[in-house]
Amino acid sequence: MSAVTIYGVCAVTFMMVMYALERRGPTFVLAFALGCVLSSIYGFLSGAWPFGVVELVWSGVALRRFASAGRP
C-alpha cells in the first residue's frame, strides 16, 4: 500500500467521522471542512482531479455553514 493511499484512507475516514459528529456543534462543521480539504489533496495527489474539485466545493459549503452557525 502506497503512502498516498494510506494518507487517503486517513483523510477520508477523518472527514466522514467529522460529518457524523456535525450535530454536536460548529467545531465539528469546521473539522469537516478541514477533512474535505485533506480529501481534496488526496484526490489531486492520486490523479483523481474530479474528486479533488468536488471535495474543495464541499469544503466551501462547510465553511459557509460554519460561518453562519449560531446566526438565526
VOTORKE-170799 format. One line per field, with one value per residue: residue number from 1; x, y, z of N, C-alpha, C, CB in turn. Coordinates in steps of 0.05 Angstrom, whole numbers, padded with zeros to 5 digits. Atoms other than C-alpha are relative to their C-alpha. Glycine has a CB too. Layout:
% VOTORKE-170799
nulum = c(NUM | ...)
nx = c(X | ...)
ny = c(Y | ...)
nz = c(Z | ...)
cax = c(X | ...)
cay = c(Y | ...)
caz = c(Z | ...)
cx = c(X | ...)
cy = c(Y | ...)
cz = c(Z | ...)
cbx = c(X | ...)
cby = c(Y | ...)
cbz = c(Z | ...)
//
This chain:
% VOTORKE-170799
nulum = c(1 | 2 | 3 | 4 | 5 | 6 | 7 | 8 | 9 | 10 | 11 | 12 | 13 | 14 | 15 | 16 | 17 | 18 | 19 | 20 | 21 | 22 | 23 | 24 | 25 | 26 | 27 | 28 | 29 | 30 | 31 | 32 | 33 | 34 | 35 | 36 | 37 | 38 | 39 | 40 | 41 | 42 | 43 | 44 | 45 | 46 | 47 | 48 | 49 | 50 | 51 | 52 | 53 | 54 | 55 | 56 | 57 | 58 | 59 | 60 | 61 | 62 | 63 | 64 | 65 | 66 | 67 | 68 | 69 | 70 | 71 | 72)
nx = c(00017 | -00017 | 00004 | 00023 | 00024 | 00003 | 00009 | 00028 | 00018 | 00002 | 00014 | 00029 | 00012 | 00003 | 00022 | 00025 | 00006 | 00008 | 00027 | 00018 | 00001 | 00007 | 00023 | -00010 | -00007 | -00013 | -00028 | -00001 | 00004 | -00026 | -00017 | 00008 | -00011 | -00028 | 00000 | 00005 | -00025 | -00020 | 00009 | -00005 | -00029 | -00003 | 00010 | -00020 | -00024 | 00005 | 00007 | 00029 | 00005 | 00028 | 00005 | -00012 | 00016 | 00025 | -00006 | -00005 | 00026 | 00012 | -00013 | 00012 | 00027 | -00003 | -00009 | 00022 | 00017 | -00013 | 00001 | 00027 | 00009 | 00007 | 00016 | 00028)
ny = c(-00023 | -00024 | -00022 | -00017 | 00015 | -00001 | -00028 | -00002 | 00014 | -00016 | -00025 | 00005 | 00010 | -00024 | -00016 | 00013 | -00001 | -00028 | -00003 | 00014 | -00015 | -00028 | -00010 | -00007 | -00027 | -00012 | 00008 | 00024 | -00009 | -00010 | 00023 | 00013 | -00016 | 00008 | 00027 | -00002 | -00010 | 00022 | 00019 | -00012 | 00003 | 00028 | 00003 | -00011 | 00017 | 00026 | -00004 | -00001 | -00029 | -00007 | 00004 | -00022 | -00024 | 00003 | -00003 | -00029 | -00012 | 00008 | -00015 | -00027 | 00002 | 00004 | -00026 | -00019 | 00009 | -00007 | -00029 | -00008 | 00015 | -00017 | -00022 | 00008)
nz = c(00000 | 00002 | -00020 | 00009 | -00007 | -00030 | -00006 | 00009 | -00019 | -00025 | 00006 | 00005 | -00025 | -00017 | 00011 | -00005 | -00029 | -00007 | 00011 | -00018 | -00026 | 00005 | -00017 | -00027 | -00002 | 00023 | 00001 | 00017 | 00028 | 00009 | 00003 | 00024 | 00022 | 00001 | 00012 | 00028 | 00012 | -00001 | 00020 | 00026 | 00005 | 00008 | 00027 | 00019 | -00001 | 00012 | 00028 | 00004 | -00004 | -00005 | -00028 | -00013 | 00004 | -00015 | -00028 | -00005 | 00000 | -00025 | -00022 | 00001 | -00011 | -00029 | -00012 | -00001 | -00022 | -00025 | -00003 | -00007 | -00024 | -00023 | 00009 | 00005)
cax = c(00000 | 00029 | 00037 | -00014 | -00065 | -00053 | -00060 | -00125 | -00155 | -00138 | -00164 | -00230 | -00241 | -00229 | -00277 | -00332 | -00325 | -00329 | -00390 | -00423 | -00408 | -00430 | -00494 | -00451 | -00431 | -00399 | -00328 | -00344 | -00370 | -00303 | -00267 | -00309 | -00287 | -00215 | -00229 | -00256 | -00192 | -00149 | -00191 | -00185 | -00109 | -00113 | -00155 | -00104 | -00045 | -00077 | -00094 | -00169 | -00176 | -00253 | -00255 | -00207 | -00250 | -00314 | -00282 | -00258 | -00330 | -00355 | -00303 | -00330 | -00401 | -00379 | -00341 | -00402 | -00444 | -00393 | -00392 | -00468 | -00472 | -00505 | -00540 | -00616)
cay = c(00000 | 00067 | 00128 | 00166 | 00110 | 00109 | 00185 | 00180 | 00128 | 00171 | 00236 | 00206 | 00170 | 00235 | 00272 | 00220 | 00218 | 00294 | 00292 | 00242 | 00288 | 00354 | 00358 | 00364 | 00434 | 00483 | 00460 | 00393 | 00430 | 00466 | 00400 | 00370 | 00428 | 00411 | 00338 | 00358 | 00397 | 00338 | 00292 | 00341 | 00340 | 00264 | 00268 | 00312 | 00270 | 00206 | 00236 | 00236 | 00311 | 00310 | 00282 | 00336 | 00391 | 00364 | 00359 | 00432 | 00452 | 00413 | 00448 | 00515 | 00493 | 00470 | 00535 | 00575 | 00532 | 00543 | 00619 | 00622 | 00576 | 00609 | 00661 | 00660)
caz = c(00000 | -00020 | 00025 | -00017 | -00006 | 00069 | 00071 | 00031 | 00078 | 00138 | 00105 | 00082 | 00148 | 00187 | 00140 | 00149 | 00225 | 00229 | 00184 | 00231 | 00291 | 00259 | 00301 | 00364 | 00346 | 00297 | 00315 | 00281 | 00219 | 00215 | 00225 | 00169 | 00124 | 00141 | 00125 | 00058 | 00043 | 00064 | 00020 | -00038 | -00031 | -00034 | -00097 | -00132 | -00108 | -00132 | -00200 | -00189 | -00200 | -00206 | -00135 | -00113 | -00143 | -00112 | -00044 | -00050 | -00065 | -00004 | 00040 | 00016 | 00033 | 00102 | 00115 | 00097 | 00144 | 00199 | 00187 | 00193 | 00254 | 00313 | 00270 | 00265)
cx = c(00018 | -00006 | -00024 | -00026 | -00006 | -00010 | -00029 | -00019 | -00003 | -00016 | -00030 | -00013 | -00004 | -00024 | -00027 | -00007 | -00009 | -00028 | -00021 | -00004 | -00009 | -00022 | 00009 | 00009 | 00016 | 00030 | 00002 | -00006 | 00026 | 00019 | -00008 | 00011 | 00030 | 00003 | -00004 | 00025 | 00020 | -00008 | 00004 | 00029 | 00005 | -00009 | 00020 | 00026 | -00003 | -00007 | -00029 | -00009 | -00030 | -00008 | 00012 | -00016 | -00026 | 00005 | 00006 | -00027 | -00014 | 00013 | -00011 | -00028 | 00001 | 00010 | -00022 | -00020 | 00012 | -00002 | -00028 | -00011 | -00005 | -00015 | -00028 | -00006)
cy = c(00025 | 00021 | 00017 | -00014 | 00001 | 00028 | 00003 | -00014 | 00016 | 00026 | -00005 | -00010 | 00023 | 00017 | -00013 | 00000 | 00028 | 00006 | -00013 | 00016 | 00029 | 00010 | 00007 | 00029 | 00010 | -00008 | -00025 | 00007 | 00011 | -00023 | -00016 | 00015 | -00007 | -00028 | 00000 | 00010 | -00022 | -00021 | 00011 | -00003 | -00029 | -00004 | 00010 | -00017 | -00027 | 00002 | 00000 | 00029 | 00006 | -00003 | 00023 | 00026 | -00002 | 00003 | 00029 | 00015 | -00006 | 00015 | 00028 | 00000 | -00002 | 00026 | 00020 | -00008 | 00008 | 00030 | 00009 | -00014 | 00020 | 00025 | -00010 | -00003)
cz = c(00000 | 00022 | -00007 | 00007 | 00030 | 00008 | -00008 | 00019 | 00025 | -00004 | -00003 | 00025 | 00019 | -00010 | 00007 | 00030 | 00008 | -00011 | 00019 | 00026 | -00003 | 00018 | 00028 | 00002 | -00024 | -00003 | -00018 | -00029 | -00011 | -00004 | -00025 | -00024 | -00004 | -00012 | -00030 | -00015 | -00001 | -00021 | -00028 | -00007 | -00009 | -00029 | -00021 | 00000 | -00014 | -00030 | -00006 | 00004 | 00002 | 00030 | 00016 | -00002 | 00016 | 00030 | 00007 | 00002 | 00027 | 00023 | 00000 | 00012 | 00031 | 00014 | 00001 | 00022 | 00027 | 00005 | 00008 | 00024 | 00022 | -00008 | -00006 | -00030)
cbx = c(-00019 | -00003 | 00026 | 00002 | 00002 | 00026 | 00018 | -00003 | 00012 | 00028 | 00011 | -00003 | 00019 | 00026 | 00003 | 00001 | 00026 | 00020 | -00002 | 00010 | 00027 | -00009 | -00022 | 00023 | 00016 | -00002 | 00011 | -00020 | -00022 | 00011 | -00002 | -00031 | -00004 | 00013 | -00020 | -00024 | 00010 | 00001 | -00029 | -00008 | 00016 | -00016 | -00026 | 00007 | 00008 | -00022 | 00013 | -00014 | 00011 | -00018 | 00012 | 00028 | -00007 | -00013 | 00024 | 00017 | -00018 | 00003 | 00031 | -00001 | -00015 | 00019 | 00024 | -00015 | -00005 | 00030 | 00008 | -00018 | 00021 | 00025 | 00012 | -00019)
cby = c(00000 | 00013 | 00017 | 00005 | -00029 | -00007 | 00020 | -00012 | -00028 | 00008 | 00013 | -00020 | -00021 | 00017 | 00003 | -00028 | -00008 | 00020 | -00013 | -00028 | -00001 | 00003 | -00022 | -00019 | 00005 | 00030 | -00007 | -00020 | 00022 | 00020 | -00019 | -00001 | 00030 | 00001 | -00017 | 00019 | 00025 | -00013 | -00007 | 00030 | 00007 | -00018 | 00015 | 00029 | -00005 | -00014 | -00022 | -00019 | 00015 | -00018 | -00027 | 00005 | 00003 | -00028 | -00018 | 00012 | -00010 | -00030 | 00000 | 00010 | -00024 | -00023 | 00011 | 00000 | -00030 | -00008 | 00014 | -00005 | -00021 | 00009 | 00013 | 00020)
cbz = c(00025 | -00028 | 00002 | -00030 | -00010 | 00014 | -00016 | -00028 | 00006 | 00010 | -00025 | -00023 | 00013 | -00001 | -00030 | -00010 | 00016 | -00011 | -00028 | 00006 | 00013 | -00029 | 00001 | 00007 | 00025 | 00003 | 00027 | 00010 | -00001 | 00021 | 00025 | -00002 | 00005 | 00028 | 00014 | -00006 | 00015 | 00028 | 00004 | 00001 | 00025 | 00019 | -00004 | 00007 | 00030 | 00014 | -00016 | 00020 | -00023 | -00017 | 00010 | -00011 | -00030 | -00005 | 00008 | -00022 | -00023 | 00005 | -00004 | -00028 | -00012 | 00006 | -00016 | -00028 | -00001 | -00001 | -00026 | -00024 | 00008 | 00013 | -00026 | 00012)
//
